[in-house]
Amino acid sequence: MAHSKNPIREFDITEKPIPLHAWKPEDSPESLRVIEQDIRNLMRQLAEVQFSHAEQEKQHAEKMQRLLLALVEVTDAFARVFRNIHAKEELVTPQMKIWSGNFRSVCRLLESVLSEQGVVKLDNLDAGFDPRWHKPAGFVDDPTKAEGTIVEEVLRGYLWQNQLLRKAEVIVVRHAGEDAEEPGD
């Protein structure tokens, strides 16, 4: 982008200003027009700076959101590892337990970083399926539970800056029947 000449007039700071009581607009109508033009230019430049700042803030927030989502996926990977270890606990050696403990420490550090950045776990599973917060990962037919009841969280959901960062993926009760609709339809 080519730089244009700065539209703001430069003033010699050694010039003495005209005393207010001595200056009359009719004495110098051109001065008043120059001042009005300078004010318009300053207002335009201020608007450009504000717009540029808002765009930079938006881009920063989008980059931050992508970074936080990537970190959340790392915590998901840790959770999968811990579930697999727990499922095969009888095969875990003492050395593996030490490694697992180290991995848990790393995972807690990562969760601490996310928390410091304002990332909060979504904990509203008891309220039942809500398409604003949940994404169905699967359905089960359980006549002992009300339709829309969440029976399992497959992937945790998160909020960031009081906005949804990622929906929770859940297993939802859906009663068998021809007229049953998927939650969120």
Z-matrix of the N, CA and C atoms (Angstrom, degrees):
N
C 1 1.445
C 2 1.512 1 108.30
N 3 1.333 2 117.58 1 127.72
C 4 1.453 3 121.44 2 -178.88
C 5 1.515 4 109.85 3 -74.84
N 6 1.303 5 114.63 4 141.94
C 7 1.458 6 119.27 5 178.89
C 8 1.520 7 108.86 6 -87.05
N 9 1.308 8 115.91 7 130.32
C 10 1.456 9 119.53 8 176.63
C 11 1.516 10 108.47 9 -94.14
N 12 1.315 11 115.47 10 163.86
C 13 1.457 12 120.35 11 179.16
C 14 1.519 13 108.62 12 -64.41
N 15 1.294 14 116.39 13 137.38
C 16 1.460 15 121.91 14 -179.72
C 17 1.527 16 108.92 15 -59.14
N 18 1.341 17 118.25 16 121.87
C 19 1.463 18 120.56 17 -176.96
C 20 1.529 19 112.63 18 -75.34
N 21 1.302 20 118.35 19 -10.00
C 22 1.469 21 120.03 20 -179.79
C 23 1.517 22 108.48 21 -82.08
N 24 1.315 23 115.23 22 129.34
C 25 1.464 24 119.87 23 -179.91
C 26 1.512 25 109.89 24 -69.29
N 27 1.302 26 115.22 25 144.18
C 28 1.449 27 119.70 26 175.32
C 29 1.521 28 107.79 27 -94.91
N 30 1.318 29 115.10 28 141.04
C 31 1.447 30 120.01 29 -178.46
C 32 1.511 31 109.64 30 -115.60
N 33 1.300 32 115.00 31 146.81
C 34 1.460 33 121.49 32 175.71
C 35 1.524 34 106.81 33 -82.13
N 36 1.334 35 116.72 34 115.72
C 37 1.464 36 119.18 35 -175.82
C 38 1.523 37 112.32 36 -72.71
N 39 1.331 38 116.61 37 -8.52
C 40 1.469 39 118.18 38 177.07
C 41 1.521 40 110.95 39 -83.62
N 42 1.351 41 116.67 40 -14.75
C 43 1.462 42 119.33 41 176.93
C 44 1.513 43 109.59 42 -66.84
N 45 1.286 44 114.79 43 138.75
C 46 1.457 45 118.66 44 175.88
C 47 1.522 46 107.72 45 -86.54
N 48 1.331 47 115.97 46 134.35
C 49 1.466 48 117.22 47 179.18
C 50 1.522 49 111.13 48 -68.79
N 51 1.308 50 113.33 49 154.24
C 52 1.467 51 118.46 50 176.31
C 53 1.520 52 107.12 51 -72.72
N 54 1.312 53 118.37 52 128.39
C 55 1.470 54 119.11 53 178.37
C 56 1.527 55 109.79 54 -57.74
N 57 1.318 56 115.05 55 140.16
C 58 1.454 57 120.66 56 -175.58
C 59 1.524 58 111.84 57 -56.17
N 60 1.319 59 118.14 58 -41.19
C 61 1.470 60 120.00 59 -178.45
C 62 1.522 61 112.07 60 -69.57
N 63 1.341 62 117.29 61 -19.35
C 64 1.453 63 120.48 62 -178.34
C 65 1.525 64 112.37 63 -92.92
N 66 1.341 65 117.10 64 -17.13
C 67 1.465 66 119.77 65 -175.40
C 68 1.516 67 109.57 66 -94.70
N 69 1.300 68 115.25 67 131.03
C 70 1.463 69 120.81 68 176.68
C 71 1.528 70 107.41 69 -129.35
N 72 1.336 71 116.73 70 133.68
C 73 1.464 72 119.03 71 -178.15
C 74 1.522 73 113.20 72 -53.09
N 75 1.352 74 117.90 73 -35.78
C 76 1.471 75 118.78 74 -178.69
C 77 1.519 76 112.70 75 -69.68
N 78 1.346 77 115.53 76 -20.33
C 79 1.459 78 119.16 77 176.79
C 80 1.531 79 111.15 78 -70.85
N 81 1.327 80 115.52 79 -29.60
C 82 1.457 81 118.78 80 -176.62
C 83 1.529 82 110.17 81 -146.93
N 84 1.338 83 118.21 82 74.57
C 85 1.464 84 120.46 83 -179.56
C 86 1.527 85 111.93 84 -61.44
N 87 1.310 86 117.12 85 -28.22
C 88 1.461 87 119.49 86 178.46
C 89 1.526 88 111.15 87 -65.42
N 90 1.318 89 119.05 88 -35.94
C 91 1.469 90 123.05 89 179.21
C 92 1.516 91 110.90 90 -61.36
N 93 1.313 92 116.33 91 -41.89
C 94 1.458 93 120.55 92 179.55
C 95 1.530 94 110.49 93 -64.14
N 96 1.325 95 117.55 94 -41.50
C 97 1.468 96 120.89 95 177.93
C 98 1.526 97 111.18 96 -64.45
N 99 1.315 98 116.95 97 -39.38
C 100 1.468 99 120.90 98 178.95
C 101 1.521 100 109.91 99 -64.59
N 102 1.322 101 116.63 100 -43.04
C 103 1.475 102 120.60 101 179.18
C 104 1.526 103 109.72 102 -63.27
N 105 1.321 104 118.16 103 -44.74
C 106 1.464 105 121.53 104 178.93
C 107 1.533 106 110.50 105 -60.93
N 108 1.332 107 116.94 106 -41.81
C 109 1.472 108 120.55 107 179.25
C 110 1.525 109 110.11 108 -65.66
N 111 1.345 110 117.41 109 -41.79
C 112 1.464 111 120.54 110 177.97
C 113 1.532 112 110.83 111 -60.59
N 114 1.312 113 117.21 112 -42.08
C 115 1.468 114 121.25 113 179.36
C 116 1.521 115 109.81 114 -64.37
N 117 1.346 116 117.66 115 -43.38
C 118 1.459 117 120.17 116 178.05
C 119 1.536 118 110.73 117 -61.10
N 120 1.321 119 116.33 118 -43.26
C 121 1.466 120 120.35 119 179.23
C 122 1.523 121 110.90 120 -63.22
N 123 1.312 122 117.36 121 -43.57
C 124 1.464 123 120.73 122 178.60
C 125 1.528 124 111.02 123 -62.71
N 126 1.312 125 117.45 124 -41.66
C 127 1.466 126 121.53 125 179.22
C 128 1.529 127 110.54 126 -64.05
N 129 1.342 128 116.58 127 -40.89
C 130 1.455 129 120.44 128 177.79
C 131 1.526 130 110.54 129 -64.69
N 132 1.320 131 116.81 130 -44.24
C 133 1.462 132 120.09 131 179.27
C 134 1.525 133 111.19 132 -64.41
N 135 1.319 134 117.10 133 -39.59
C 136 1.463 135 120.63 134 177.17
C 137 1.527 136 110.17 135 -61.42
N 138 1.321 137 117.30 136 -44.00
C 139 1.476 138 120.80 137 178.73
C 140 1.528 139 110.44 138 -62.33
N 141 1.339 140 117.66 139 -40.07
C 142 1.467 141 120.63 140 178.71
C 143 1.531 142 110.95 141 -64.31
N 144 1.321 143 116.80 142 -42.39
C 145 1.461 144 120.85 143 179.33
C 146 1.526 145 110.15 144 -64.96
N 147 1.327 146 117.41 145 -42.99
C 148 1.467 147 121.04 146 179.00
C 149 1.522 148 110.66 147 -62.69
N 150 1.333 149 117.32 148 -42.12
C 151 1.463 150 121.01 149 178.63
C 152 1.517 151 110.21 150 -64.20
N 153 1.322 152 116.97 151 -45.61
C 154 1.464 153 121.23 152 179.75
C 155 1.528 154 110.29 153 -61.16
N 156 1.318 155 116.71 154 -42.35
C 157 1.467 156 120.76 155 179.12
C 158 1.528 157 110.60 156 -62.98
N 159 1.320 158 117.01 157 -43.27
C 160 1.464 159 120.89 158 179.50
C 161 1.530 160 110.54 159 -63.04
N 162 1.323 161 117.73 160 -40.14
C 163 1.467 162 121.15 161 178.00
C 164 1.525 163 110.79 162 -64.59
N 165 1.329 164 116.89 163 -42.09
C 166 1.463 165 120.31 164 178.90
C 167 1.525 166 110.84 165 -64.59
N 168 1.316 167 117.01 166 -40.63
C 169 1.472 168 121.16 167 177.46
C 170 1.522 169 110.32 168 -61.70
N 171 1.314 170 116.85 169 -43.00
C 172 1.468 171 121.40 170 -179.87
C 173 1.533 172 110.16 171 -63.67
N 174 1.325 173 116.73 172 -45.75
C 175 1.469 174 120.15 173 179.26
C 176 1.523 175 110.83 174 -63.41
N 177 1.325 176 116.94 175 -39.88
C 178 1.467 177 120.54 176 178.49
C 179 1.532 178 110.51 177 -62.95
N 180 1.333 179 116.76 178 -44.30
C 181 1.468 180 120.67 179 -179.94
C 182 1.532 181 110.82 180 -62.67
N 183 1.332 182 117.37 181 -39.34
C 184 1.466 183 120.54 182 179.03
C 185 1.532 184 110.81 183 -66.15
N 186 1.337 185 117.18 184 -42.04
C 187 1.468 186 120.51 185 177.74
C 188 1.524 187 110.30 186 -64.91
N 189 1.317 188 116.35 187 -41.52
C 190 1.459 189 120.79 188 179.91
C 191 1.527 190 110.05 189 -63.71
N 192 1.311 191 116.89 190 -41.59
C 193 1.460 192 120.74 191 179.02
C 194 1.534 193 110.64 192 -61.71
N 195 1.335 194 117.00 193 -44.07
C 196 1.479 195 120.07 194 178.47
C 197 1.530 196 110.65 195 -62.86
N 198 1.329 197 116.99 196 -41.42
C 199 1.460 198 120.87 197 179.00
C 200 1.528 199 110.79 198 -63.65
N 201 1.331 200 116.65 199 -45.67
C 202 1.463 201 120.05 200 -179.41
C 203 1.526 202 111.31 201 -64.34
N 204 1.321 203 117.33 202 -39.32
C 205 1.474 204 120.14 203 176.54
C 206 1.527 205 110.69 204 -62.61
N 207 1.323 206 117.14 205 -39.35
C 208 1.465 207 120.04 206 177.92
C 209 1.530 208 110.28 207 -64.05
N 210 1.334 209 117.02 208 -40.77
C 211 1.466 210 120.05 209 178.60
C 212 1.527 211 111.27 210 -67.27
N 213 1.323 212 116.98 211 -36.73
C 214 1.467 213 121.05 212 177.00
C 215 1.531 214 109.48 213 -62.55
N 216 1.333 215 116.80 214 -38.49
C 217 1.466 216 120.05 215 177.93
C 218 1.531 217 111.37 216 -64.53
N 219 1.328 218 117.28 217 -31.71
C 220 1.461 219 120.13 218 176.36
C 221 1.534 220 109.29 219 -67.40
N 222 1.346 221 116.93 220 -41.35
C 223 1.473 222 118.53 221 177.01
C 224 1.526 223 110.37 222 -63.91
N 225 1.340 224 117.58 223 -33.84
C 226 1.470 225 121.01 224 175.69
C 227 1.536 226 110.49 225 -62.14
N 228 1.326 227 115.76 226 -41.57
C 229 1.468 228 119.82 227 179.81
C 230 1.525 229 109.98 228 -63.85
N 231 1.333 230 117.37 229 -41.72
C 232 1.460 231 120.10 230 176.63
C 233 1.529 232 110.34 231 -60.93
N 234 1.325 233 116.96 232 -43.44
C 235 1.470 234 120.50 233 -179.41
C 236 1.532 235 110.81 234 -60.50
N 237 1.340 236 117.16 235 -40.35
C 238 1.469 237 120.36 236 177.58
C 239 1.530 238 111.02 237 -63.26
N 240 1.325 239 116.52 238 -42.09
C 241 1.470 240 120.62 239 178.65
C 242 1.526 241 109.54 240 -61.06
N 243 1.348 242 117.07 241 -46.56
C 244 1.463 243 120.30 242 -178.14
C 245 1.526 244 111.74 243 -65.02
N 246 1.338 245 117.67 244 -36.60
C 247 1.471 246 120.32 245 176.69
C 248 1.527 247 110.62 246 -64.68
N 249 1.316 248 116.19 247 -42.65
C 250 1.471 249 120.11 248 179.63
C 251 1.520 250 111.26 249 -65.22
N 252 1.308 251 117.26 250 -39.93
C 253 1.468 252 120.48 251 178.07
C 254 1.526 253 109.39 252 -64.23
N 255 1.316 254 116.64 253 -44.09
C 256 1.465 255 120.87 254 -179.15
C 257 1.534 256 110.69 255 -63.57
N 258 1.335 257 116.59 256 -38.16
C 259 1.470 258 120.36 257 -179.08
C 260 1.524 259 112.04 258 -67.59
N 261 1.315 260 117.59 259 -23.87
C 262 1.473 261 121.11 260 -178.48
C 263 1.521 262 110.52 261 -121.64
N 264 1.312 263 115.02 262 39.12
C 265 1.459 264 120.86 263 -175.01
C 266 1.530 265 113.17 264 -58.02
N 267 1.325 266 116.61 265 -30.62
C 268 1.468 267 119.30 266 -179.00
C 269 1.528 268 111.77 267 -67.78
N 270 1.326 269 117.41 268 -18.23
C 271 1.467 270 120.92 269 -179.76
C 272 1.536 271 112.73 270 -96.07
N 273 1.326 272 116.10 271 -5.46
C 274 1.461 273 120.55 272 -175.34
C 275 1.526 274 110.03 273 -77.67
N 276 1.330 275 114.37 274 125.74
C 277 1.471 276 120.84 275 179.08
C 278 1.528 277 109.38 276 -85.78
N 279 1.331 278 118.46 277 164.96
C 280 1.465 279 120.75 278 175.97
C 281 1.539 280 112.58 279 -56.12
N 282 1.322 281 117.42 280 -38.91
C 283 1.478 282 119.88 281 178.61
C 284 1.527 283 110.42 282 -66.01
N 285 1.316 284 117.16 283 -39.65
C 286 1.468 285 120.69 284 178.08
C 287 1.525 286 111.03 285 -63.09
N 288 1.331 287 116.73 286 -35.92
C 289 1.475 288 120.50 287 177.59
C 290 1.522 289 110.25 288 -63.65
N 291 1.316 290 117.18 289 -38.52
C 292 1.470 291 120.69 290 178.01
C 293 1.525 292 109.44 291 -64.29
N 294 1.339 293 116.27 292 -46.61
C 295 1.459 294 119.64 293 178.41
C 296 1.523 295 111.02 294 -60.98
N 297 1.304 296 116.18 295 -43.14
C 298 1.460 297 120.74 296 179.38
C 299 1.533 298 110.38 297 -59.54
N 300 1.329 299 115.92 298 -42.27
C 301 1.469 300 119.60 299 177.07
C 302 1.521 301 111.84 300 -61.94
N 303 1.331 302 116.52 301 -39.47
C 304 1.467 303 120.50 302 177.12
C 305 1.529 304 111.08 303 -64.24
N 306 1.337 305 116.04 304 -42.81
C 307 1.465 306 119.92 305 178.03
C 308 1.531 307 111.10 306 -62.81
N 309 1.327 308 116.57 307 -38.50
C 310 1.469 309 120.04 308 177.88
C 311 1.533 310 110.32 309 -63.22
N 312 1.329 311 116.90 310 -38.20
C 313 1.468 312 120.49 311 177.40
C 314 1.523 313 110.91 312 -63.50
N 315 1.322 314 116.62 313 -43.19
C 316 1.463 315 120.71 314 178.32
C 317 1.529 316 110.12 315 -63.70
N 318 1.316 317 116.11 316 -41.61
C 319 1.465 318 120.58 317 179.14
C 320 1.533 319 110.75 318 -62.70
N 321 1.329 320 117.02 319 -42.04
C 322 1.475 321 120.13 320 177.70
C 323 1.532 322 110.98 321 -62.86
N 324 1.327 323 117.64 322 -38.81
C 325 1.472 324 120.84 323 176.43
C 326 1.528 325 110.90 324 -61.46
N 327 1.314 326 115.79 325 -44.03
C 328 1.456 327 120.90 326 178.66
C 329 1.528 328 110.62 327 -63.23
N 330 1.321 329 116.96 328 -44.57
C 331 1.470 330 120.40 329 177.71
C 332 1.523 331 110.98 330 -62.65
N 333 1.324 332 117.17 331 -34.74
C 334 1.464 333 121.29 332 177.39
C 335 1.530 334 110.82 333 -65.18
N 336 1.316 335 116.78 334 -41.69
C 337 1.465 336 120.98 335 177.79
C 338 1.535 337 109.97 336 -62.32
N 339 1.327 338 116.14 337 -44.76
C 340 1.469 339 119.94 338 178.37
C 341 1.524 340 110.72 339 -60.78
N 342 1.315 341 116.25 340 -42.91
C 343 1.467 342 120.80 341 179.38
C 344 1.529 343 111.26 342 -62.60
N 345 1.319 344 116.47 343 -42.48
C 346 1.472 345 120.59 344 178.64
C 347 1.523 346 111.66 345 -62.46
N 348 1.323 347 117.14 346 -27.33
C 349 1.460 348 121.41 347 178.65
C 350 1.528 349 112.43 348 -87.52
N 351 1.335 350 116.76 349 2.57
C 352 1.463 351 120.58 350 176.85
C 353 1.515 352 114.74 351 90.97
N 354 1.333 353 117.41 352 12.94
C 355 1.465 354 120.42 353 178.10
C 356 1.531 355 107.83 354 -82.71
N 357 1.333 356 115.34 355 127.75
C 358 1.459 357 121.94 356 -176.39
C 359 1.522 358 108.81 357 -123.93
N 360 1.341 359 115.87 358 137.02
C 361 1.463 360 120.12 359 177.34
C 362 1.526 361 109.17 360 -69.12
N 363 1.310 362 115.55 361 140.17
C 364 1.461 363 122.46 362 178.50
C 365 1.524 364 107.79 363 -83.25
N 366 1.321 365 116.64 364 114.04
C 367 1.466 366 121.48 365 -177.84
C 368 1.524 367 110.16 366 -122.93
N 369 1.313 368 116.75 367 72.54
C 370 1.463 369 120.28 368 178.31
C 371 1.528 370 111.23 369 -133.13
N 372 1.317 371 115.88 370 34.17
C 373 1.464 372 120.03 371 -175.89
C 374 1.524 373 112.36 372 -71.40
N 375 1.333 374 117.37 373 -29.41
C 376 1.462 375 120.87 374 -178.46
C 377 1.528 376 112.75 375 -66.03
N 378 1.312 377 117.11 376 -22.81
C 379 1.463 378 120.71 377 -178.28
C 380 1.521 379 112.64 378 -76.33
N 381 1.309 380 118.01 379 -9.22
C 382 1.462 381 121.24 380 -178.52
C 383 1.516 382 111.25 381 92.90
N 384 1.312 383 114.47 382 174.25
C 385 1.461 384 120.87 383 -176.35
C 386 1.520 385 111.11 384 -63.95
N 387 1.319 386 115.54 385 131.07
C 388 1.462 387 122.48 386 175.43
C 389 1.527 388 106.22 387 -138.31
N 390 1.327 389 118.57 388 116.22
C 391 1.469 390 120.79 389 -175.40
C 392 1.531 391 113.72 390 -61.97
N 393 1.323 392 117.75 391 -16.43
C 394 1.469 393 119.41 392 176.25
C 395 1.526 394 111.16 393 -70.25
N 396 1.346 395 117.19 394 -28.85
C 397 1.464 396 122.08 395 -173.80
C 398 1.521 397 113.70 396 -117.21
N 399 1.329 398 116.43 397 -18.77
C 400 1.464 399 120.35 398 -172.25
C 401 1.519 400 111.50 399 -125.05
N 402 1.322 401 114.08 400 150.75
C 403 1.453 402 122.27 401 174.56
C 404 1.530 403 105.68 402 -124.55
N 405 1.339 404 117.61 403 125.61
C 406 1.471 405 118.02 404 -178.47
C 407 1.530 406 110.93 405 -69.87
N 408 1.318 407 115.66 406 126.68
C 409 1.468 408 121.27 407 175.90
C 410 1.521 409 109.36 408 -98.14
N 411 1.325 410 116.42 409 -14.82
C 412 1.454 411 121.42 410 -179.86
C 413 1.517 412 109.69 411 175.32
N 414 1.332 413 114.38 412 171.40
C 415 1.461 414 120.54 413 -177.23
C 416 1.524 415 109.66 414 -131.89
N 417 1.324 416 115.41 415 150.78
C 418 1.464 417 121.63 416 173.92
C 419 1.526 418 107.67 417 -132.61
N 420 1.324 419 114.65 418 151.73
C 421 1.459 420 120.01 419 175.50
C 422 1.527 421 106.86 420 -102.47
N 423 1.325 422 115.77 421 110.97
C 424 1.461 423 121.12 422 -179.84
C 425 1.525 424 108.04 423 -134.19
N 426 1.346 425 117.10 424 99.90
C 427 1.461 426 120.21 425 -176.22
C 428 1.534 427 112.92 426 -66.03
N 429 1.317 428 118.46 427 -13.86
C 430 1.470 429 120.23 428 179.81
C 431 1.528 430 111.99 429 -82.51
N 432 1.351 431 117.29 430 -8.07
C 433 1.471 432 120.86 431 -178.41
C 434 1.524 433 109.50 432 -122.78
N 435 1.308 434 115.33 433 151.48
C 436 1.463 435 120.69 434 178.90
C 437 1.530 436 110.49 435 -68.95
N 438 1.330 437 114.81 436 147.85
C 439 1.454 438 119.55 437 177.43
C 440 1.527 439 109.20 438 -61.56
N 441 1.326 440 116.08 439 138.48
C 442 1.463 441 121.05 440 -178.56
C 443 1.514 442 113.65 441 91.94
N 444 1.349 443 116.59 442 -4.50
C 445 1.457 444 120.08 443 177.44
C 446 1.529 445 108.85 444 -69.65
N 447 1.307 446 116.25 445 135.92
C 448 1.464 447 121.10 446 177.18
C 449 1.523 448 107.50 447 -87.69
N 450 1.329 449 116.49 448 123.49
C 451 1.461 450 120.37 449 -178.13
C 452 1.532 451 111.98 450 -103.63
N 453 1.325 452 116.84 451 -18.93
C 454 1.466 453 118.96 452 179.61
C 455 1.524 454 109.80 453 -157.84
N 456 1.308 455 114.75 454 142.70
C 457 1.465 456 120.84 455 173.45
C 458 1.525 457 107.22 456 -101.20
N 459 1.325 458 116.12 457 116.91
C 460 1.455 459 121.62 458 -179.14
C 461 1.530 460 110.01 459 -85.74
N 462 1.316 461 116.35 460 -39.18
C 463 1.461 462 122.58 461 -179.17
C 464 1.526 463 108.01 462 -141.17
N 465 1.310 464 116.33 463 125.69
C 466 1.462 465 121.54 464 -175.48
C 467 1.530 466 110.77 465 -68.87
N 468 1.319 467 115.16 466 144.71
C 469 1.457 468 121.56 467 175.36
C 470 1.520 469 110.25 468 -97.48
N 471 1.344 470 116.19 469 158.97
C 472 1.463 471 120.66 470 -177.05
C 473 1.521 472 111.44 471 -140.53
N 474 1.325 473 114.18 472 150.88
C 475 1.461 474 122.83 473 172.24
C 476 1.520 475 108.09 474 -112.01
N 477 1.321 476 115.95 475 150.04
C 478 1.467 477 121.45 476 173.22
C 479 1.518 478 107.03 477 -142.92
N 480 1.315 479 116.01 478 126.47
C 481 1.462 480 122.76 479 -178.04
C 482 1.540 481 110.45 480 53.62
N 483 1.325 482 115.02 481 44.30
C 484 1.467 483 123.61 482 179.07
C 485 1.529 484 113.27 483 60.22
N 486 1.319 485 117.16 484 21.96
C 487 1.458 486 121.58 485 175.50
C 488 1.522 487 108.28 486 -126.92
N 489 1.320 488 115.39 487 154.06
C 490 1.454 489 120.87 488 -178.92
C 491 1.522 490 110.07 489 -66.78
N 492 1.328 491 115.78 490 122.41
C 493 1.459 492 121.45 491 174.92
C 494 1.527 493 109.33 492 -90.85
N 495 1.355 494 115.35 493 -43.81
C 496 1.460 495 120.77 494 177.75
C 497 1.524 496 108.68 495 -154.24
N 498 1.333 497 116.09 496 135.61
C 499 1.463 498 120.95 497 176.16
C 500 1.519 499 110.28 498 -70.54
N 501 1.320 500 115.78 499 149.70
C 502 1.464 501 120.98 500 173.91
C 503 1.532 502 107.68 501 -78.39
N 504 1.322 503 116.45 502 135.81
C 505 1.463 504 120.89 503 174.64
C 506 1.520 505 106.72 504 -95.42
N 507 1.332 506 115.95 505 125.95
C 508 1.465 507 120.84 506 -170.27
C 509 1.523 508 112.09 507 -134.91
N 510 1.340 509 114.59 508 157.11
C 511 1.468 510 122.21 509 171.09
C 512 1.521 511 105.90 510 -95.99
N 513 1.329 512 115.91 511 128.47
C 514 1.461 513 121.78 512 -171.26
C 515 1.532 514 110.44 513 -120.75
N 516 1.332 515 115.35 514 143.72
C 517 1.465 516 120.27 515 175.39
C 518 1.523 517 108.14 516 -74.67
N 519 1.324 518 114.81 517 129.12
C 520 1.463 519 121.37 518 173.90
C 521 1.511 520 105.32 519 -137.56
N 522 1.310 521 115.81 520 118.70
C 523 1.463 522 119.98 521 -178.41
C 524 1.513 523 110.00 522 -71.98
N 525 1.329 524 114.86 523 139.21
C 526 1.464 525 120.87 524 179.81
C 527 1.516 526 109.09 525 -63.67
N 528 1.278 527 115.61 526 138.85
C 529 1.460 528 120.70 527 179.17
C 530 1.506 529 108.71 528 165.13
N 531 1.320 530 115.52 529 155.85
C 532 1.457 531 119.35 530 -176.51
C 533 1.504 532 112.24 531 -74.55
N 534 1.363 533 118.40 532 -25.52
C 535 1.452 534 119.72 533 -176.89
C 536 1.531 535 112.24 534 -98.72
N 537 1.324 536 117.89 535 10.27
C 538 1.465 537 120.60 536 179.60
C 539 1.519 538 109.72 537 -69.69
N 540 1.327 539 115.16 538 133.37
C 541 1.461 540 121.03 539 177.49
C 542 1.506 541 108.04 540 -106.62
N 543 1.337 542 115.22 541 152.54
C 544 1.458 543 118.64 542 175.44
C 545 1.527 544 108.05 543 -71.56
N 546 1.334 545 116.95 544 142.01
C 547 1.459 546 118.20 545 175.40
C 548 1.518 547 109.52 546 -57.75
N 549 1.311 548 114.84 547 139.32
C 550 1.455 549 119.80 548 178.74
C 551 1.510 550 112.99 549 93.18
N 552 1.317 551 119.63 550 -6.38
C 553 1.473 552 121.36 551 178.57
C 554 1.511 553 110.43 552 -76.74
